[in-house]
Amino acid sequence: MQGATLSRWTMSYFALACLMLVAGQGLMLAGYGYPGAAVSALETLVLVHVLAIGWLSLLMAGALLQFVPVLIARPLVGGRFAAPALLLLVAGLCALVGGFVALSGAIDLPLALLPLGGGLLLAGFVLLAAILAATLLAARPLPLPARFVAVGLAALIGAALAGFAFTLALSGTSDNLLLVRLVADGVDLHAALGLGGWLSVTAVGVSYRLLAMFLLAPETERPTSRIVWWAASLAIGLVAAGIPVVLVAAPGATVLFAVALLLTLAAVLLYGGDVVHLYRTRKRRQAELNIRATFAAFGALVLSVALINLPAVRAGGGLAAAVYLFVFGWLTGLGLAQLYKIVAFLTWLEAYGPVLGRAPVPRVQDLVDERRGRVLFWFYYGAVAAATLALFAEASGAFRWAVLVQLAATLGLIGEFIRARRLCVVPQALRAPAGMVRPHLFLPLPVSRR
C-alpha cells in the first residue's frame, strides 16, 4: 500500500453502509416496495434509495477514501472533509426518504424534505468527488484503475444532479417543463448513471487493483483492459447524452440507451477475460475466500447485463428481476466478498502495523474463519438466485422466503466482520503482543493512528 495511510473514516462509512443493507433487506422482507408494490411506487423509491445510496454508495465512498491513494501511490488530499461528506450523505438520505414518505401520504411530513434531501445528497457527493478528484489530480498520468474511478465520479455527479432535479419536480418546488420531461422519461438514465456508471465502473477499476494485490498477480495494463475502459466510458457518455435528448423531447434516447447497453455487455465480457487472466497468472496458489466469493458476483454481472440487453426482458416484468440480480448478485455480492478481506486487512494494519518486526504477529487470514464464511456466502448467493427466479415467476411469497435467507446470511457475514474487528479468531498466543493497537469497532481512527 505504497503512498497510502489508513483512512480515518472508512470503517464508519462501512458500518453505516452495512446497517442500510440490513434495513433495505428488512423492508423487502416486510413486503415494503417491489414486488409488494409497483416498480414505480413511492415505497419502491424508498427501498431503492436506501440500498443505492445508503448501502452501495456509502460502501463505495468508504472504499475509495482508502484505496484511491493505493491506486496512485499518493496520500489522500482533503481527508478531513470525509466526515462532513458522510454527515451530508446520511442527512440527505434521511430527508429524501422522509420526502418520499410524505409524498405517498403515509405520514404527514413536509414535502420540502424532498428537495432538501436532494440538495444535501448533491452537496455530499460533490464534496466526496472533490476529495477524490483532488487526490487523483496529484498523480498524472493516471494508471488505468484510477481512470475508471474518474469516469465513475463523473457519472456520480451526473446521477446526483439528475436526482436533485427529480426532487424539485416531484415536490412541486418547480413546475419547469424540462424537469417534468426528465421525471417522465429520464428515470432509466438516472439509474444507469448511478448503478452502471458510479457504482459499477468504479467497482471494476478498483477490482483490477485489489484482485492483483490479493492474488499476487502481475499488475500490467492489457489491451483488453484499455478497451473495457473505453467501452465503459463511451457507454456512460451515451447515457449522459440521453438526458438533454429527453429534456428537449427529441427522438433518439432509446437508441442511445440500447447502444450503451451493448457496449456495456462487450465491456463486461472483456472484463471477465481480464479477471480470468489475473487468476491464472497469480502467484498465490490458493485463492482466499474473498476471491472465490467474488467469482459468483462476476457471474451475476455477466448474466444480469446479458438479460438487460434483451428487449423482451426490458419490456416485460423480467427487468426488475434482472436488476435485482445486478444489485444483489453483482454489486452487493462483490461488496460483501471484498469487505470480508478488506475489513480483516485494514484491521490487521491498524492493530499489528505498529509492532511489525518487533513481535510475532498473526497473518491477515488469521483474523477470519473461512469455513464459517464459506457457508454464509453459499447461503447468500443461493438466496439471491432463488429471489431472482421468484421475481421472474412473479411469486412474491417465494421471494420473501428467499429474502429471509439472504438477510440471515448478510447478518452472519456482518457478524464475521465484527469478529475480525474484535480479533476473536486470532490465536490467543498472537492476539495481543506488546505495543499492538486494539481497533475500535467503527469509530474513526485518532489522528495519530492514521
C-alpha positions in Angstrom: 0.0 0.0 0.0 2.7 2.4 -1.0 1.9 6.1 -0.6 -1.3 5.4 1.4 -2.2 5.6 5.1 -5.2 4.2 6.9 -8.3 6.3 6.2 -9.8 7.6 9.4 -13.4 7.3 8.4 -13.5 4.3 6.2 -14.8 1.9 8.9 -17.5 4.4 9.8 -18.7 4.5 6.2 -18.6 0.7 6.1 -20.6 0.4 9.4 -23.4 2.7 8.3 -23.5 1.0 4.8 -24.0 -2.4 6.4 -26.8 -1.0 8.6 -28.5 0.3 5.5 -28.1 -3.0 3.7 -29.9 -4.8 6.6 -32.6 -2.1 6.7 -33.2 -2.5 2.9 -33.5 -6.2 3.1 -35.7 -5.9 6.2 -38.0 -3.7 4.2 -38.2 -6.2 1.4 -38.9 -9.0 3.9 -41.7 -6.9 5.4 -43.3 -6.6 1.9 -42.4 -2.9 1.6 -41.7 -1.8 -2.0 -41.5 -4.1 -5.1 -42.8 -6.7 -5.5 -45.3 -5.8 -2.8 -45.9 -2.5 -4.6 -45.4 -1.4 -8.2 -41.9 -0.7 -9.5 -42.8 3.0 -9.8 -44.4 3.2 -6.4 -43.0 5.6 -3.8 -42.4 2.7 -1.4 -40.2 1.2 -4.1 -38.3 4.5 -4.4 -37.7 4.5 -0.7 -36.3 1.0 -0.9 -34.2 1.7 -4.0 -32.5 4.8 -2.5 -31.8 3.1 0.9 -29.9 0.4 -1.0 -28.3 2.5 -3.7 -27.3 5.4 -1.6 -27.3 4.1 2.0 -25.7 0.7 1.2 -23.8 0.8 -2.1 -22.8 4.4 -2.3 -21.5 4.6 1.3 -19.7 1.4 0.8 -18.0 2.6 -2.3 -17.2 6.0 -0.8 -15.5 4.4 2.2 -13.6 2.0 0.0 -12.4 4.9 -2.3 -11.2 7.0 0.6 -8.9 4.1 1.5 -7.9 2.8 -1.9 -7.7 5.7 -4.3 -4.4 6.6 -2.6 -3.4 3.0 -3.2 -4.2 3.2 -6.9 -1.9 6.2 -7.4 0.6 5.7 -4.6 -0.2 9.2 -3.2 -1.8 10.3 0.1 -5.4 11.3 0.2 -6.0 15.1 -0.3 -8.6 16.8 1.9 -9.2 13.7 4.0 -10.5 16.0 6.8 -13.7 16.6 4.7 -14.6 12.9 4.7 -16.6 13.3 7.9 -18.7 16.3 6.7 -19.3 14.4 3.4 -20.6 11.4 5.5 -22.9 13.7 7.5 -24.3 15.3 4.4 -25.0 12.0 2.8 -26.7 10.4 5.8 -28.8 13.6 6.5 -29.6 13.8 2.8 -30.8 10.2 2.6 -32.9 10.6 5.7 -34.6 13.7 4.3 -35.1 12.1 0.9 -36.7 9.1 2.4 -38.9 11.4 4.6 -39.9 13.3 1.4 -40.9 10.1 -0.4 -43.0 9.0 2.6 -44.6 12.4 2.7 -45.4 12.3 -1.0 -47.0 8.9 -0.5 -49.3 10.3 2.2 -48.4 7.6 4.7 -47.1 10.2 7.2 -47.9 13.9 7.4 -44.4 15.3 6.7 -43.5 18.4 4.7 -42.8 17.9 1.0 -39.9 20.3 1.3 -37.9 17.3 2.7 -37.6 16.0 -0.9 -35.6 19.0 -2.4 -33.8 19.3 1.0 -32.7 15.7 0.8 -31.7 16.0 -2.9 -29.7 19.2 -2.1 -27.9 17.6 0.8 -27.1 14.5 -1.2 -25.8 16.6 -4.1 -23.6 18.6 -1.7 -22.3 15.4 0.0 -21.5 13.7 -3.3 -19.8 16.8 -4.7 -17.7 17.1 -1.6 -16.7 13.4 -1.8 -15.9 13.7 -5.5 -13.8 16.8 -4.8 -11.7 14.9 -2.3 -11.1 12.1 -4.6 -10.6 14.2 -7.7 -8.1 16.4 -5.9 -6.2 13.2 -4.9 -6.3 11.8 -8.5 -5.1 15.1 -9.9 -1.9 14.8 -7.8 -0.9 11.8 -10.0 -0.8 12.3 -13.7 -0.8 10.4 -16.0 -3.4 8.3 -14.1 -2.9 4.5 -14.0 -5.8 2.6 -15.7 -7.7 1.6 -12.5 -7.7 5.3 -11.4 -9.1 6.3 -14.8 -12.1 4.0 -14.2 -12.6 5.8 -10.9 -12.5 9.2 -12.6 -15.3 8.1 -15.0 -17.3 6.8 -12.1 -17.0 10.1 -10.3 -18.3 11.9 -13.3 -21.2 9.6 -13.5 -21.9 10.1 -9.8 -22.2 13.9 -10.3 -24.5 13.4 -13.2 -26.7 11.0 -11.3 -26.8 13.3 -8.3 -27.7 16.3 -10.4 -30.5 14.4 -12.1 -31.7 13.2 -8.7 -31.9 16.7 -7.4 -33.8 17.8 -10.4 -36.3 14.9 -9.8 -36.9 16.1 -6.2 -37.6 19.7 -7.4 -40.3 18.4 -9.8 -41.8 15.7 -7.6 -42.2 18.1 -4.6 -43.8 20.8 -6.7 -41.0 23.2 -5.9 -40.6 23.7 -9.7 -43.1 23.1 -12.5 -40.5 23.7 -15.2 -41.4 21.7 -18.3 -37.9 20.4 -18.7 -37.9 18.9 -15.3 -41.3 17.3 -15.9 -40.0 15.7 -19.0 -37.0 14.4 -17.1 -39.2 12.8 -14.4 -41.4 11.2 -17.1 -38.6 9.8 -19.3 -35.3 10.0 -17.5 -35.6 7.6 -14.7 -33.7 4.8 -16.6 -30.9 7.2 -17.4 -30.6 8.3 -13.8 -30.5 4.7 -12.6 -27.9 3.8 -15.3 -25.6 6.6 -14.3 -25.8 5.6 -10.7 -25.8 1.8 -10.8 -23.9 1.4 -14.1 -21.6 4.4 -14.0 -20.8 5.4 -10.5 -21.0 2.1 -8.8 -20.1 -0.5 -11.5 -17.4 1.3 -13.4 -15.8 2.4 -10.2 -16.0 -1.1 -8.8 -14.4 -2.5 -12.0 -11.5 -0.1 -11.7 -10.8 -0.8 -8.0 -11.2 -4.5 -8.5 -8.4 -4.6 -11.1 -6.0 -3.3 -8.4 -7.5 -5.3 -5.5 -7.6 -8.6 -7.4 -4.0 -8.2 -8.4 -3.0 -7.2 -4.9 -4.8 -10.1 -3.1 -3.9 -12.7 -5.7 -0.3 -11.5 -6.1 -0.8 -11.2 -9.8 1.2 -9.0 -12.2 -0.2 -5.5 -12.4 0.2 -4.9 -16.2 -2.2 -3.0 -18.4 -3.6 -5.3 -21.0 -5.1 -4.1 -24.3 -8.4 -5.6 -23.3 -8.4 -3.6 -20.1 -8.0 -0.4 -22.0 -10.8 -1.4 -24.3 -13.0 -2.1 -21.3 -12.3 1.5 -20.1 -13.1 3.0 -23.5 -16.3 0.9 -23.9 -17.5 1.8 -20.4 -16.7 5.5 -20.8 -18.5 5.6 -24.1 -21.5 3.8 -22.7 -21.7 6.3 -19.8 -21.3 9.2 -22.3 -24.2 7.9 -24.4 -26.4 7.6 -21.3 -25.4 11.1 -20.2 -26.2 12.4 -23.8 -29.6 10.9 -23.5 -30.5 13.4 -20.7 -30.5 16.5 -23.0 -32.3 14.5 -25.6 -35.1 13.7 -23.1 -35.2 17.3 -21.9 -35.9 18.7 -25.4 -38.3 15.8 -26.2 -36.2 14.8 -29.2 -36.2 11.2 -30.5 -33.2 9.0 -30.1 -32.9 8.5 -26.3 -34.0 4.9 -26.6 -31.4 4.2 -29.3 -28.6 5.8 -27.3 -29.6 3.7 -24.3 -29.7 0.4 -26.3 -26.2 1.1 -27.8 -24.9 1.9 -24.3 -26.2 -1.5 -23.1 -24.5 -3.3 -26.0 -21.2 -1.5 -25.2 -21.7 -2.4 -21.6 -22.1 -6.1 -22.5 -18.9 -6.0 -24.6 -17.0 -4.4 -21.7 -18.3 -6.9 -19.2 -17.2 -9.9 -21.4 -13.7 -8.4 -21.8 -13.5 -7.6 -18.1 -14.4 -11.2 -17.3 -11.5 -12.3 -19.5 -9.2 -10.0 -17.7 -10.3 -11.4 -14.3 -9.6 -14.9 -15.6 -6.2 -13.8 -16.7 -5.4 -12.3 -13.3 -6.4 -15.6 -11.6 -4.3 -17.7 -14.0 -1.2 -15.6 -13.6 -1.5 -15.3 -9.8 1.5 -16.2 -7.5 -0.7 -17.1 -4.6 -1.5 -20.7 -5.2 -4.6 -21.0 -3.0 -7.2 -18.2 -3.7 -8.7 -17.0 -0.5 -12.5 -16.9 0.2 -13.0 -13.3 -0.8 -11.7 -14.1 -4.3 -13.8 -17.3 -4.7 -16.9 -15.4 -3.5 -16.1 -12.6 -5.9 -16.4 -15.0 -8.9 -20.0 -15.6 -8.1 -20.5 -11.8 -8.3 -18.8 -11.7 -11.7 -21.1 -14.4 -12.9 -24.1 -12.4 -11.8 -22.7 -9.4 -13.6 -22.4 -11.2 -16.9 -25.9 -12.8 -16.6 -27.7 -9.7 -15.5 -26.2 -7.4 -18.2 -27.0 -10.1 -20.8 -30.6 -10.2 -19.6 -31.0 -6.5 -19.6 -29.7 -6.4 -23.2 -32.7 -8.5 -24.3 -35.6 -6.2 -25.5 -38.1 -8.8 -24.3 -36.7 -8.6 -20.7 -36.6 -4.8 -20.7 -40.1 -4.5 -22.0 -41.6 -7.0 -19.5 -41.6 -7.9 -15.9 -38.2 -9.6 -16.1 -36.4 -6.3 -15.9 -37.0 -6.0 -12.2 -35.6 -9.5 -11.7 -32.5 -8.7 -13.8 -31.9 -5.5 -11.9 -32.3 -7.4 -8.6 -29.6 -9.9 -9.8 -27.4 -6.9 -10.8 -27.8 -5.1 -7.5 -27.6 -8.1 -5.1 -25.6 -10.6 -7.1 -23.1 -8.3 -8.7 -22.8 -5.1 -6.6 -23.8 -6.4 -3.2 -22.1 -9.8 -3.7 -18.8 -8.0 -4.7 -19.1 -5.6 -1.8 -19.6 -8.3 0.8 -16.9 -10.5 -0.7 -14.3 -7.7 -0.7 -15.4 -6.4 2.7 -14.6 -9.9 4.0 -11.0 -9.3 3.1 -10.7 -5.5 3.4 -12.1 -5.4 7.0 -9.5 -8.0 8.0 -6.7 -6.4 6.1 -7.3 -2.9 7.5 -7.8 -4.3 11.0 -4.5 -6.1 10.7 -2.7 -3.0 9.6 -4.3 -0.9 12.3 -3.7 -3.4 15.1 -0.4 -5.0 14.2 1.3 -2.5 12.0 2.9 -0.7 14.9 4.6 -3.9 16.1 5.7 -5.4 12.8 9.3 -6.6 13.1 9.3 -6.3 16.8 7.0 -9.1 17.9 5.3 -12.2 16.3 2.0 -11.2 14.7 -0.8 -13.2 13.0 -1.3 -13.3 9.3 -4.2 -11.4 7.8 -6.1 -14.6 7.1 -5.8 -15.5 10.8 -8.4 -12.7 11.5 -11.2 -14.6 9.8 -12.7 -18.1 9.9 -13.1 -19.1 6.2 -15.1 -22.2 7.0 -17.9 -20.2 8.5 -17.6 -17.5 5.8 -17.8 -20.1 3.0 -21.1 -21.4 4.3 -22.6 -17.9 4.6 -21.6 -17.0 1.1 -23.2 -20.2 -0.2 -26.4 -19.3 1.5 -26.2 -15.7 0.4 -25.7 -16.4 -3.3 -28.2 -19.2 -3.3 -30.8 -16.9 -1.8 -30.1 -14.2 -4.4 -30.5 -16.8 -7.2 -33.8 -18.0 -5.6 -35.1 -14.5 -5.2 -34.3 -13.6 -8.8 -36.1 -16.7 -10.0 -39.1 -15.8 -7.8 -39.3 -12.4 -9.3 -39.2 -13.8 -12.8 -42.0 -16.2 -11.8 -43.9 -13.3 -10.0 -44.0 -15.5 -6.9 -44.0 -12.9 -4.2 -44.3 -15.4 -1.3 -41.3 -17.4 -2.5 -39.4 -14.1 -3.0 -39.9 -13.1 0.7 -38.7 -16.5 1.9 -35.6 -16.2 -0.3 -35.0 -12.6 1.1 -35.3 -14.1 4.6 -32.4 -16.4 3.9 -30.5 -13.7 2.2 -30.9 -11.4 5.2 -29.8 -14.1 7.6 -26.7 -14.7 5.5 -26.0 -11.0 5.4 -26.3 -10.7 9.2 -24.0 -13.7 9.5 -21.3 -12.0 7.3 -21.6 -8.7 9.2 -21.1 -10.8 12.3 -17.9 -12.1 10.8 -16.7 -8.5 10.0 -17.3 -7.7 13.7 -15.4 -10.8 14.8 -12.5 -9.7 12.6 -12.5 -6.2 14.1 -12.6 -7.7 17.6 -9.8 -10.1 16.8 -11.9 -13.0 18.0 -10.5 -15.6 15.6 -6.8 -14.7 16.1 -4.9 -17.4 18.1 -4.6 -16.4 21.7 -0.7 -16.6 21.6 -0.6 -13.9 18.8 -3.6 -11.8 19.6 -2.2 -9.1 21.8 1.6 -8.7 21.6 3.1 -5.8 23.5 2.5 -2.5 21.6 -0.4 -3.6 19.4 -3.3 -1.3 19.0 -6.8 -2.6 19.7 -9.0 -1.3 17.0 -12.3 0.5 17.5 -15.3 -1.3 16.0 -16.4 1.5 13.7 -15.4 4.8 15.3 -12.8 6.9 13.3 -9.2 6.5 13.9 -7.4 9.1 16.1 -5.3 11.4 14.0 -2.1 9.9 15.5 -3.0 6.4 14.2 -3.6 7.3 10.5 
